[in-house]
Amino acid sequence: MMPKLLSCVFACLFLTSAVLLCVEKYSHAKTKTELNNAVSQYEGMIKEKDGLYSSQSVVIKDLEDSLNSLAKESNKIIQNRNEKIESITSVSLAWKDKYFAIKNATSTVIPVDPNTPTTPDCNQCFLTNRIKVEFEKELDFLSVQGFTLSNPAYAELTVRWTKPLALNLVLTRRGGRYRVYLDSNNNGVEISELKLSMDEDSFSKRWFEKILFGGDLMSSQNSVLFGFNFSYDLYTNLFIGPKVVFLFDGINNRKFYGFNIGYYPFLER
């Protein structure tokens, strides 16, 4: 009777300690997340060098509620595919000011009255006719082309990208903190905003993925020991569950009941 009572007492103490440990770890993780979010918001976007920017992640509980109007339209497609949003990277781009000095522009006199002279040295033709100035130039990643008209004033301008804008988004992880890097192949644009929002449960296991079934089999010259256990990941790197062991020695068959507990000491989250 006494051994069974002691076993129950130790089992209760063991379970209580495990629950308290999980509560403490959860509280610690929540505080750590809040501190990391505060650091990320204070740090903001970092310009590592020309064309390379980085930003630390902000963990959000309800990520879908933070979607902007454009992302919400995309979310309809995501929901129809039964997919889950794990992270959102927001990027805002702006063109850098570009100065074009075009020296090879051409001018043409467009007569309004057929009787008005259009010779280049005629002062009167500039007052009564329309003067068209055409220009075109390509510089770095941009090409401009257009013309102006006088009497009355009118202008057209076409701006064209001469090469595609390539952006590389690299997601890194160090411990439980994530950071996104944005690398651009074009120094003509600047990044005005870079923000990475992560779901609170990103890259974590679903509840049924935390279930573990295991077994043990050992034998000696006169006996066989067989056991099986059921475990569940309580929190990140701690799992616990019941265990049953059967001992067959040819004389007495005995059963042992207990708990199975494990800890991943090097698992980072």
Backbone as CSV, one residue per row, in Angstrom:
resi,resn,N_x,N_y,N_z,CA_x,CA_y,CA_z,C_x,C_y,C_z
1,MET,0.828,-1.203,0.000,0.000,0.000,0.000,0.869,1.263,0.000
2,MET,1.890,1.244,0.860,2.765,2.406,0.965,3.489,2.725,-0.344
3,PRO,4.055,1.722,-1.061,4.707,2.054,-2.338,3.756,2.693,-3.332
4,LYS,2.514,2.208,-3.395,1.559,2.790,-4.333,1.239,4.232,-3.954
5,LEU,1.108,4.475,-2.649,0.819,5.836,-2.196,1.965,6.779,-2.531
6,LEU,3.191,6.304,-2.292,4.348,7.133,-2.619,4.440,7.398,-4.120
7,SER,4.098,6.382,-4.897,4.127,6.552,-6.355,3.133,7.611,-6.793
8,CYS,1.932,7.607,-6.191,0.920,8.611,-6.528,1.376,10.012,-6.138
9,VAL,2.000,10.096,-4.945,2.490,11.398,-4.495,3.560,11.927,-5.427
10,PHE,4.522,11.081,-5.773,5.586,11.511,-6.681,5.034,11.862,-8.060
11,ALA,4.028,11.106,-8.497,3.420,11.395,-9.798,2.739,12.751,-9.791
12,CYS,2.016,13.067,-8.716,1.355,14.369,-8.606,2.373,15.500,-8.560
13,LEU,3.429,15.307,-7.792,4.472,16.326,-7.727,5.149,16.518,-9.079
14,PHE,5.352,15.420,-9.758,5.989,15.465,-11.072,5.129,16.236,-12.066
15,LEU,3.838,15.928,-12.106,2.940,16.605,-13.038,2.808,18.087,-12.690
16,THR,2.716,18.390,-11.388,2.620,19.789,-10.969,3.859,20.570,-11.383
17,SER,5.015,19.979,-11.212,6.266,20.644,-11.603,6.304,20.879,-13.107
18,ALA,5.844,19.890,-13.878,5.844,20.034,-15.337,4.913,21.157,-15.778
19,VAL,3.720,21.231,-15.157,2.764,22.282,-15.508,3.325,23.658,-15.142
20,LEU,3.902,23.781,-13.947,4.482,25.056,-13.531,5.635,25.467,-14.439
21,LEU,6.412,24.497,-14.862,7.524,24.792,-15.772,7.000,25.312,-17.108
22,CYS,5.945,24.702,-17.611,5.364,25.143,-18.884,4.786,26.551,-18.765
23,VAL,4.109,26.821,-17.651,3.555,28.162,-17.435,4.659,29.200,-17.374
24,GLU,5.737,28.866,-16.681,6.856,29.796,-16.562,7.513,30.038,-17.911
25,LYS,7.684,28.983,-18.691,8.298,29.117,-20.011,7.405,29.923,-20.945
26,TYR,6.095,29.703,-20.874,5.169,30.466,-21.710,5.228,31.951,-21.372
27,SER,5.245,32.262,-20.073,5.333,33.653,-19.659,6.646,34.276,-20.107
28,HIS,7.728,33.499,-19.999,9.041,33.995,-20.440,9.045,34.242,-21.948
29,ALA,8.457,33.336,-22.712,8.424,33.490,-24.167,7.578,34.692,-24.574
30,LYS,6.474,34.922,-23.875,5.622,36.075,-24.175,6.361,37.374,-23.913
31,THR,7.064,37.445,-22.791,7.841,38.640,-22.474,8.959,38.853,-23.491
32,LYS,9.595,37.769,-23.891,10.673,37.862,-24.878,10.145,38.374,-26.214
33,THR,8.963,37.890,-26.603,8.363,38.346,-27.860,8.041,39.828,-27.806
34,GLU,7.490,40.289,-26.695,7.160,41.699,-26.553,8.413,42.570,-26.614
35,LEU,9.489,42.113,-25.985,10.741,42.867,-26.026,11.327,42.894,-27.438
36,ASN,11.275,41.764,-28.125,11.787,41.714,-29.496,10.988,42.626,-30.417
37,ASN,9.661,42.656,-30.228,8.830,43.546,-31.037,9.172,45.009,-30.780
38,ALA,9.399,45.340,-29.503,9.763,46.716,-29.164,11.098,47.099,-29.792
39,VAL,12.056,46.181,-29.758,13.371,46.438,-30.372,13.228,46.590,-31.885
40,SER,12.409,45.749,-32.503,12.223,45.805,-33.956,11.602,47.132,-34.376
41,GLN,10.586,47.582,-33.647,9.940,48.834,-33.994,10.863,50.019,-33.762
42,TYR,11.672,49.958,-32.717,12.614,51.039,-32.459,13.736,51.054,-33.501
43,GLU,14.191,49.879,-33.864,15.296,49.764,-34.822,14.852,50.146,-36.219
44,GLY,13.634,49.703,-36.608,13.132,50.017,-37.936,13.949,49.363,-39.033
45,MET,13.929,49.990,-40.188,14.685,49.477,-41.323,16.131,49.960,-41.252
46,ILE,17.046,49.055,-41.559,18.474,49.375,-41.540,19.020,49.316,-42.965
47,LYS,19.752,50.341,-43.335,20.438,50.328,-44.622,21.833,49.767,-44.406
48,GLU,22.028,48.522,-44.815,23.314,47.865,-44.619,24.392,48.471,-45.517
49,LYS,24.004,48.689,-46.776,24.868,49.342,-47.754,23.981,49.737,-48.921
50,ASP,24.561,50.317,-49.967,23.767,50.712,-51.122,23.078,49.501,-51.739
51,GLY,21.759,49.571,-51.807,20.986,48.489,-52.421,20.660,47.341,-51.500
52,LEU,21.113,47.382,-50.242,20.854,46.288,-49.309,20.259,46.849,-48.020
53,TYR,19.068,46.363,-47.699,18.355,46.810,-46.503,17.921,45.585,-45.693
54,SER,17.677,45.803,-44.406,17.221,44.705,-43.559,16.253,45.232,-42.517
55,SER,15.430,44.311,-42.012,14.471,44.668,-40.973,14.172,43.432,-40.149
56,GLN,14.116,43.606,-38.836,13.819,42.490,-37.943,12.318,42.264,-37.874
57,SER,11.925,41.036,-37.641,10.512,40.667,-37.678,9.756,41.200,-36.462
58,VAL,8.461,41.402,-36.683,7.522,41.739,-35.620,6.510,40.599,-35.550
59,VAL,6.346,40.017,-34.371,5.443,38.886,-34.190,4.052,39.407,-33.851
60,ILE,3.064,38.948,-34.618,1.675,39.378,-34.454,0.813,38.155,-34.206
61,LYS,-0.120,38.287,-33.292,-0.979,37.156,-32.943,-1.960,36.846,-34.064
62,ASP,-2.701,37.867,-34.523,-3.677,37.692,-35.604,-3.131,38.390,-36.838
63,LEU,-2.348,37.655,-37.600,-1.650,38.254,-38.739,-2.623,38.713,-39.818
64,GLU,-3.700,37.962,-40.034,-4.644,38.299,-41.093,-5.345,39.624,-40.816
65,ASP,-5.500,39.990,-39.551,-6.159,41.256,-39.229,-5.312,42.459,-39.601
66,SER,-4.025,42.259,-39.784,-3.125,43.363,-40.100,-2.923,43.549,-41.599
67,LEU,-3.603,42.768,-42.421,-3.439,42.871,-43.865,-3.994,44.194,-44.375
68,ASN,-3.290,44.787,-45.330,-3.825,45.984,-45.959,-4.854,45.599,-47.014
69,SER,-5.441,46.588,-47.675,-6.538,46.312,-48.614,-6.085,45.444,-49.783
70,LEU,-4.870,45.667,-50.263,-4.360,44.871,-51.378,-4.141,43.425,-50.961
71,ALA,-3.535,43.239,-49.775,-3.263,41.883,-49.293,-4.554,41.141,-48.957
72,LYS,-5.580,41.871,-48.553,-6.846,41.218,-48.233,-7.482,40.597,-49.477
73,GLU,-7.281,41.231,-50.622,-7.766,40.629,-51.865,-7.019,39.333,-52.155
74,SER,-5.713,39.327,-51.890,-4.934,38.107,-52.079,-5.335,37.040,-51.074
75,ASN,-5.746,37.471,-49.883,-6.111,36.524,-48.835,-7.321,35.685,-49.232
76,LYS,-8.204,36.242,-50.075,-9.362,35.465,-50.536,-8.907,34.234,-51.316
77,ILE,-7.899,34.427,-52.156,-7.361,33.300,-52.928,-6.677,32.307,-52.001
78,ILE,-5.947,32.826,-51.025,-5.241,31.961,-50.068,-6.227,31.108,-49.285
79,GLN,-7.321,31.713,-48.845,-8.322,30.965,-48.088,-9.006,29.912,-48.946
80,ASN,-9.231,30.243,-50.204,-9.851,29.255,-51.103,-8.956,28.039,-51.314
81,ARG,-7.676,28.214,-51.179,-6.727,27.108,-51.324,-6.417,26.431,-49.991
82,ASN,-7.114,26.864,-48.952,-6.944,26.281,-47.616,-5.495,26.410,-47.141
83,GLU,-4.910,27.566,-47.414,-3.538,27.842,-46.994,-3.543,28.843,-45.840
84,LYS,-2.437,28.891,-45.133,-2.313,29.759,-43.957,-1.156,30.731,-44.161
85,ILE,-1.404,31.975,-43.829,-0.376,33.003,-43.952,0.588,32.889,-42.774
86,GLU,1.855,32.728,-43.063,2.874,32.614,-42.028,3.598,33.939,-41.795
87,SER,3.802,34.697,-42.862,4.508,35.975,-42.724,4.105,36.907,-43.848
88,ILE,4.292,38.192,-43.603,4.009,39.227,-44.600,5.212,40.165,-44.640
89,THR,5.737,40.381,-45.825,6.832,41.333,-46.013,6.302,42.515,-46.810
90,SER,6.357,43.696,-46.215,5.871,44.914,-46.863,7.064,45.746,-47.319
91,VAL,7.037,46.124,-48.594,8.136,46.900,-49.167,7.550,48.110,-49.890
92,SER,8.111,49.271,-49.641,7.730,50.494,-50.347,8.951,51.024,-51.091
93,LEU,8.790,51.240,-52.391,9.883,51.703,-53.236,9.636,53.135,-53.695
94,ALA,10.699,53.847,-53.930,10.612,55.212,-54.450,11.748,55.434,-55.433
95,TRP,11.448,56.191,-56.496,12.491,56.528,-57.455,13.397,57.603,-56.876
96,LYS,14.672,57.454,-57.118,15.598,58.529,-56.792,15.511,59.597,-57.887
97,ASP,15.753,60.851,-57.499,15.729,61.936,-58.472,16.795,61.703,-59.544
98,LYS,16.377,61.895,-60.801,17.287,61.672,-61.930,17.299,62.925,-62.801
99,TYR,18.485,63.444,-63.058,18.622,64.652,-63.866,19.062,64.279,-65.278
100,PHE,18.305,64.742,-66.279,18.608,64.484,-67.686,18.960,65.808,-68.358
101,ALA,20.150,65.886,-68.911,20.568,67.039,-69.724,20.662,66.563,-71.166
102,ILE,19.730,67.004,-72.001,19.649,66.526,-73.385,20.125,67.651,-74.306
103,LYS,21.265,67.438,-74.924,21.863,68.463,-75.782,21.570,68.240,-77.264
104,ASN,21.096,67.063,-77.619,20.870,66.778,-79.038,19.403,66.866,-79.408
105,ALA,18.641,67.711,-78.717,17.235,67.886,-79.066,17.121,68.581,-80.425
106,THR,16.084,68.278,-81.159,15.862,68.856,-82.492,14.585,69.680,-82.490
107,SER,14.591,70.779,-83.229,13.418,71.650,-83.324,12.911,71.670,-84.754
108,THR,11.611,71.770,-84.896,10.953,71.790,-86.198,9.865,72.850,-86.168
109,VAL,9.768,73.608,-87.251,8.736,74.632,-87.369,7.530,74.006,-88.066
110,ILE,6.381,74.072,-87.418,5.133,73.556,-87.980,4.278,74.757,-88.357
111,PRO,4.115,75.034,-89.648,3.386,76.241,-90.068,1.900,76.150,-89.745
112,VAL,1.408,77.259,-89.217,-0.035,77.371,-88.989,-0.712,78.002,-90.207
113,ASP,-0.041,79.008,-90.781,-0.530,79.677,-91.993,0.430,79.359,-93.125
114,PRO,-0.052,78.805,-94.218,0.860,78.447,-95.322,1.640,79.635,-95.863
115,ASN,1.120,80.880,-95.682,1.798,82.066,-96.212,2.903,82.574,-95.283
116,THR,2.992,81.995,-94.083,4.006,82.445,-93.142,5.320,81.742,-93.445
117,PRO,6.407,82.465,-93.553,7.700,81.810,-93.826,8.159,80.935,-92.661
118,THR,8.876,79.888,-93.010,9.341,78.936,-91.993,10.856,78.781,-92.013
119,THR,11.544,79.753,-92.525,12.999,79.661,-92.539,13.536,79.758,-91.118
120,PRO,14.630,79.068,-90.818,15.148,79.026,-89.446,15.518,80.393,-88.888
121,ASP,15.911,81.368,-89.790,16.348,82.666,-89.291,15.221,83.684,-89.275
122,CYS,14.021,83.199,-89.416,12.874,84.107,-89.462,12.332,84.314,-88.052
123,ASN,12.323,85.577,-87.596,11.806,85.862,-86.254,10.287,85.756,-86.206
124,GLN,9.644,86.111,-87.309,8.187,86.105,-87.324,7.617,84.697,-87.217
125,CYS,8.349,83.693,-87.765,7.812,82.331,-87.756,7.706,81.758,-86.342
126,PHE,8.540,82.227,-85.434,8.472,81.741,-84.059,7.266,82.316,-83.317
127,LEU,6.735,83.424,-83.835,5.589,84.054,-83.188,4.274,83.528,-83.744
128,THR,4.258,83.164,-84.996,2.993,82.769,-85.638,2.880,81.274,-85.876
129,ASN,3.976,80.536,-85.937,3.943,79.094,-86.173,4.158,78.318,-84.871
130,ARG,3.996,77.039,-84.968,4.235,76.162,-83.817,5.643,75.575,-83.935
131,ILE,6.368,75.631,-82.847,7.720,75.098,-82.808,7.683,73.774,-82.033
132,LYS,8.161,72.740,-82.669,8.196,71.418,-82.043,9.636,71.042,-81.718
133,VAL,9.867,70.741,-80.454,11.192,70.313,-80.004,11.089,68.854,-79.559
134,GLU,11.861,67.993,-80.210,11.840,66.561,-79.893,13.143,66.184,-79.190
135,PHE,13.037,65.295,-78.248,14.223,64.888,-77.487,14.098,63.419,-77.103
136,GLU,15.243,62.804,-76.877,15.306,61.389,-76.498,16.660,61.126,-75.871
137,LYS,16.653,60.395,-74.745,17.918,60.059,-74.096,17.721,58.871,-73.167
138,GLU,18.760,58.065,-73.070,18.771,56.917,-72.161,19.913,57.090,-71.172
139,LEU,19.595,56.929,-69.882,20.597,57.115,-68.840,20.376,56.063,-67.758
140,ASP,21.414,55.276,-67.517,21.351,54.201,-66.510,20.176,53.270,-66.794
141,PHE,19.176,53.281,-65.941,18.071,52.335,-66.052,16.823,52.968,-66.654
142,LEU,16.894,54.260,-67.043,15.724,54.961,-67.550,15.970,55.491,-68.962
143,SER,14.889,55.565,-69.707,14.918,56.157,-71.034,13.750,57.132,-71.138
144,VAL,14.035,58.361,-71.588,12.992,59.369,-71.749,12.894,59.740,-73.227
145,GLN,11.681,59.986,-73.645,11.415,60.356,-75.030,10.170,61.229,-75.055
146,GLY,10.224,62.337,-75.810,9.052,63.187,-75.877,9.270,64.390,-76.765
147,PHE,8.338,65.312,-76.693,8.428,66.535,-77.492,7.610,67.631,-76.813
148,THR,7.885,68.877,-77.225,7.131,70.039,-76.761,6.646,70.817,-77.976
149,LEU,5.543,71.512,-77.806,4.981,72.368,-78.845,4.698,73.741,-78.260
150,SER,4.803,74.754,-79.087,4.468,76.114,-78.671,3.238,76.601,-79.433
151,ASN,2.632,77.667,-78.936,1.514,78.333,-79.623,0.348,77.406,-79.990
152,PRO,-0.388,76.836,-79.060,-0.246,76.921,-77.610,0.746,75.872,-77.091
153,ALA,1.143,76.040,-75.835,2.126,75.127,-75.248,1.531,73.731,-75.046
154,TYR,2.311,72.732,-75.388,1.873,71.335,-75.241,3.130,70.468,-75.136
155,ALA,3.030,69.379,-74.363,4.195,68.506,-74.195,3.736,67.082,-73.958
156,GLU,4.545,66.144,-74.416,4.347,64.716,-74.156,5.683,64.119,-73.728
157,LEU,5.621,63.214,-72.747,6.836,62.608,-72.221,6.571,61.137,-71.929
158,THR,7.471,60.287,-72.379,7.402,58.851,-72.111,8.648,58.438,-71.347
159,VAL,8.443,57.828,-70.187,9.543,57.330,-69.359,9.477,55.814,-69.353
160,ARG,10.577,55.169,-69.660,10.583,53.714,-69.794,11.775,53.140,-69.040
161,TRP,11.511,52.012,-68.338,12.589,51.267,-67.701,13.354,50.497,-68.772
162,THR,14.658,50.585,-68.719,15.463,49.877,-69.718,15.875,48.477,-69.261
163,LYS,15.724,48.187,-67.967,16.015,46.843,-67.462,15.084,46.548,-66.296
164,PRO,14.724,45.295,-66.099,13.785,44.953,-65.024,14.393,45.186,-63.641
165,LEU,13.522,45.484,-62.716,13.940,45.676,-61.332,13.882,44.335,-60.616
166,ALA,15.027,43.857,-60.175,15.112,42.571,-59.474,15.308,42.817,-57.987
167,LEU,14.458,42.177,-57.177,14.541,42.286,-55.727,14.702,40.889,-55.141
168,ASN,15.677,40.718,-54.292,15.889,39.453,-53.588,15.504,39.634,-52.122
169,LEU,14.551,38.825,-51.665,14.140,38.833,-50.266,14.702,37.592,-49.593
170,VAL,15.541,37.791,-48.593,16.202,36.688,-47.892,15.734,36.694,-46.440
171,LEU,15.156,35.579,-46.000,14.691,35.444,-44.625,15.721,34.652,-43.835
172,THR,16.193,35.238,-42.728,17.199,34.580,-41.893,16.624,34.360,-40.493
173,ARG,17.259,33.451,-39.785,16.828,33.140,-38.424,18.045,32.985,-37.526
174,ARG,17.937,33.555,-36.348,18.952,33.382,-35.315,18.225,33.164,-33.997
175,GLY,18.254,31.933,-33.535,17.461,31.595,-32.360,15.989,31.703,-32.701
176,GLY,15.256,32.495,-31.954,13.846,32.697,-32.236,13.551,34.008,-32.917
177,ARG,14.570,34.662,-33.461,14.385,35.966,-34.100,14.637,35.849,-35.592
178,TYR,13.771,36.500,-36.365,13.856,36.454,-37.812,14.166,37.844,-38.345
179,ARG,14.841,37.855,-39.476,15.177,39.115,-40.127,15.070,38.912,-41.631
180,VAL,14.571,39.937,-42.321,14.471,39.887,-43.772,15.475,40.862,-44.364
181,TYR,16.150,40.417,-45.411,17.088,41.254,-46.157,16.526,41.480,-47.559
182,LEU,16.609,42.704,-48.019,16.169,43.038,-49.370,17.362,43.571,-50.143
183,ASP,17.653,42.919,-51.239,18.794,43.281,-52.072,18.273,43.657,-53.450
184,SER,18.650,44.844,-53.935,18.185,45.335,-55.223,19.348,45.445,-56.190
185,ASN,19.072,45.162,-57.466,20.096,45.270,-58.497,20.112,46.649,-59.134
186,ASN,19.317,47.560,-58.596,19.167,48.868,-59.209,19.404,49.949,-58.156
187,ASN,20.417,50.789,-58.396,20.695,51.859,-57.443,19.874,53.107,-57.725
188,GLY,18.958,53.003,-58.668,18.103,54.141,-58.985,16.853,54.199,-58.139
189,VAL,16.624,53.191,-57.342,15.470,53.190,-56.452,15.960,53.125,-55.009
190,GLU,15.154,53.616,-54.105,15.460,53.551,-52.696,14.283,52.931,-51.958
191,ILE,14.580,52.222,-50.909,13.556,51.548,-50.124,13.128,52.491,-48.999
192,SER,11.879,52.906,-49.029,11.390,53.809,-47.987,10.785,53.049,-46.814
193,GLU,10.410,51.784,-47.030,9.850,50.995,-45.932,10.099,49.515,-46.192
194,LEU,10.504,48.823,-45.164,10.689,47.376,-45.212,10.241,46.813,-43.874
195,LYS,9.212,45.975,-43.902,8.640,45.458,-42.654,8.300,43.991,-42.809
196,LEU,8.706,43.201,-41.823,8.425,41.772,-41.799,7.527,41.464,-40.610
197,SER,6.340,40.938,-40.892,5.397,40.545,-39.848,5.264,39.030,-39.861
198,MET,5.469,38.416,-38.700,5.404,36.970,-38.573,4.199,36.580,-37.737
199,ASP,3.577,35.467,-38.113,2.500,34.932,-37.299,3.066,34.370,-35.999
200,GLU,2.300,34.476,-34.940,2.774,34.023,-33.631,3.122,32.542,-33.636
201,ASP,2.413,31.764,-34.448,2.636,30.323,-34.494,3.418,29.887,-35.735
202,SER,4.150,30.827,-36.341,4.901,30.485,-37.547,5.934,29.396,-37.257
203,PHE,5.963,28.430,-38.137,6.942,27.340,-38.100,6.826,26.479,-36.848
204,SER,5.719,26.608,-36.125,5.498,25.734,-34.977,4.628,24.553,-35.392
205,LYS,4.687,23.495,-34.628,3.925,22.292,-34.945,2.447,22.502,-34.633
206,ARG,1.601,21.852,-35.440,0.190,21.798,-35.107,-0.025,20.790,-33.983
207,TRP,-1.189,20.861,-33.333,-1.371,20.081,-32.111,-1.199,18.591,-32.359
208,PHE,-1.690,18.082,-33.493,-1.584,16.643,-33.737,-0.186,16.237,-34.184
209,GLU,0.637,17.220,-34.585,2.023,16.923,-34.939,2.913,16.809,-33.708
210,LYS,2.367,17.162,-32.550,3.128,17.067,-31.308,2.957,15.721,-30.618
211,ILE,2.115,14.866,-31.187,1.869,13.556,-30.583,2.969,12.590,-31.001
212,LEU,3.475,11.831,-30.031,4.546,10.877,-30.282,4.197,9.535,-29.643
213,PHE,4.318,8.475,-30.429,4.172,7.116,-29.925,5.531,6.427,-29.996
214,GLY,5.885,5.732,-28.916,7.177,5.052,-28.895,7.094,3.730,-28.168
215,GLY,8.134,2.953,-28.300,8.183,1.646,-27.660,9.596,1.260,-27.275
216,ASP,9.689,0.304,-26.348,10.982,-0.195,-25.888,10.937,-1.723,-25.896
217,LEU,12.021,-2.327,-26.263,12.134,-3.785,-26.248,13.544,-4.164,-25.804
218,MET,13.622,-4.899,-24.704,14.908,-5.351,-24.175,14.769,-6.804,-23.729
219,SER,15.853,-7.511,-23.836,15.808,-8.921,-23.449,17.120,-9.329,-22.785
220,SER,17.006,-10.337,-21.943,18.173,-10.944,-21.315,18.063,-12.462,-21.504
221,GLN,18.851,-13.197,-20.801,18.867,-14.652,-20.991,17.547,-15.305,-20.592
222,ASN,16.892,-14.777,-19.542,15.683,-15.430,-19.043,14.449,-14.539,-19.045
223,SER,14.559,-13.328,-19.523,13.406,-12.427,-19.442,13.369,-11.481,-20.645
224,VAL,12.179,-10.957,-20.859,11.946,-9.985,-21.933,11.191,-8.806,-21.349
225,LEU,11.615,-7.621,-21.692,10.950,-6.404,-21.233,10.445,-5.637,-22.444
226,PHE,9.173,-5.339,-22.403,8.550,-4.602,-23.502,7.731,-3.453,-22.936
227,GLY,7.844,-2.288,-23.549,7.097,-1.128,-23.083,6.687,-0.232,-24.228
228,PHE,5.676,0.553,-24.007,5.254,1.544,-24.991,4.856,2.812,-24.254
229,ASN,4.943,3.928,-24.954,4.656,5.221,-24.337,3.967,6.145,-25.322
230,PHE,3.300,7.085,-24.757,2.618,8.137,-25.507,3.114,9.472,-24.968
231,SER,3.597,10.332,-25.849,4.149,11.613,-25.412,3.536,12.751,-26.201
232,TYR,3.576,13.906,-25.578,3.031,15.105,-26.216,3.946,16.281,-25.888
233,ASP,4.249,17.072,-26.904,5.099,18.247,-26.693,4.299,19.309,-25.952
234,LEU,4.645,19.495,-24.699,3.936,20.492,-23.909,4.341,21.905,-24.311
235,TYR,5.620,22.124,-24.455,6.077,23.450,-24.831,7.448,23.367,-25.486
236,THR,7.496,23.680,-26.747,8.728,23.799,-27.520,9.652,22.594,-27.385
237,ASN,10.457,22.557,-26.342,11.462,21.502,-26.221,11.223,20.585,-25.021
238,LEU,9.985,20.479,-24.565,9.651,19.609,-23.438,8.466,18.734,-23.818
239,PHE,8.613,17.420,-23.635,7.498,16.522,-23.906,7.315,15.585,-22.717
240,ILE,6.069,15.113,-22.530,5.729,14.281,-21.389,4.559,13.379,-21.778
241,GLY,4.462,12.231,-21.137,3.359,11.320,-21.418,3.444,10.053,-20.579
242,PRO,2.387,9.249,-20.580,2.380,8.008,-19.800,3.200,6.910,-20.472
243,LYS,3.635,5.958,-19.647,4.437,4.851,-20.146,4.055,3.578,-19.395
244,VAL,3.976,2.484,-20.143,3.656,1.175,-19.567,4.737,0.187,-19.993
245,VAL,5.245,-0.594,-19.023,6.308,-1.563,-19.294,5.847,-2.942,-18.804
246,PHE,6.038,-3.968,-19.625,5.704,-5.345,-19.274,6.992,-6.160,-19.155
247,LEU,7.067,-6.936,-18.095,8.234,-7.782,-17.862,7.798,-9.243,-17.875
248,PHE,8.399,-9.999,-18.768,8.119,-11.438,-18.875,9.402,-12.195,-18.528
249,ASP,9.366,-12.912,-17.413,10.560,-13.665,-17.003,10.297,-15.169,-16.938
250,GLY,9.144,-15.622,-17.447,8.818,-17.049,-17.444,8.174,-17.535,-16.168
251,ILE,8.210,-16.723,-15.135,7.615,-17.122,-13.844,6.502,-16.139,-13.464
252,ASN,6.905,-14.899,-13.331,5.940,-13.853,-12.995,5.939,-12.794,-14.093
253,ASN,4.752,-12.487,-14.561,4.608,-11.418,-15.546,4.162,-10.154,-14.808
254,ARG,4.946,-9.126,-14.908,4.666,-7.918,-14.148,4.506,-6.722,-15.083
255,LYS,3.715,-5.757,-14.607,3.475,-4.518,-15.339,3.924,-3.332,-14.491
256,PHE,4.517,-2.348,-15.184,4.974,-1.130,-14.517,4.326,0.074,-15.211
257,TYR,3.866,1.011,-14.410,3.248,2.224,-14.931,4.079,3.422,-14.503
258,GLY,4.200,4.363,-15.405,4.981,5.544,-15.063,4.788,6.650,-16.085
259,PHE,5.733,7.591,-16.093,5.679,8.732,-16.996,6.956,8.797,-17.821
260,ASN,6.772,9.273,-19.023,7.902,9.462,-19.928,8.084,10.959,-20.132
261,ILE,9.262,11.451,-19.887,9.535,12.881,-20.036,10.836,13.055,-20.790
262,GLY,10.880,14.091,-21.599,12.089,14.362,-22.371,12.272,15.854,-22.574
263,TYR,13.495,16.237,-22.852,13.830,17.653,-23.019,14.857,17.789,-24.135
264,TYR,14.596,18.729,-25.059,15.545,19.007,-26.134,16.422,20.179,-25.695
265,PRO,17.614,19.924,-25.220,18.435,21.014,-24.668,18.995,21.971,-25.714
266,PHE,19.101,21.527,-26.962,19.740,22.362,-27.975,18.757,22.865,-29.034
267,LEU,17.468,22.660,-28.795,16.465,23.119,-29.745,16.216,24.602,-29.533
268,GLU,16.394,25.389,-30.611,16.206,26.835,-30.529,14.830,27.193,-31.047
269,ARG,14.247,28.196,-30.412,12.947,28.678,-30.842,12.932,30.192,-30.732
